[in-house]
Amino acid sequence: MAILLDANVLLRLVQKRHSHSALAAHATNTLDARNETMLMAHQSMVEFWAVATRPLTANGLGLTIEDAEFELDGLKKLFRVLPELPLHEEWQRVVVKYQVSGKSVHDARLVAAMKVHRIGEILTFNMQDFVRYTEISALDPANVS
């Protein structure tokens, strides 16, 4: 089975001092041991980069461009990157169907990518962000065993 990794999981994997870092590592290691295919969408990588390079004072990781590139390259060695297919039409269907507005449109783009690539689950710490989407399931890293 294929599982999409949300940006918050990717961030916790590189942010070793965060309280969720061990959960993210345990979940991805467990899924890997079960031979699950873990994937990154371009949207997740963009969100990762935004947080990784944002200053600590603005709830970011405060990484330099070079450090962010190093971390992202490391993640790309661990997880397969989904091809960037045209998602606009599916994204628009999702945002209209679920009446999505504001910042939530970024999560809707992940759902659109999941639908286009036929991925049924997303590993995320933000379960509530995906509750409305009936076509996919959200998996909490704390519940991976």
Buried (B, 14 or more C-beta within 10 A) or exposed (E): EBBBBBBBBBBBBBBEEBEBBEBBBBBBEEBEEEEBEBBBBBBBBEBBBEBBBBEEEEEBBBBEEEBBBEBBEEBEEEBEEBEEEEBEEBBEEBBEEBEBEEEBEBBBBBBBBBBBBEBBBBBBBBBEBBEBBEEBEBBEBEEBE
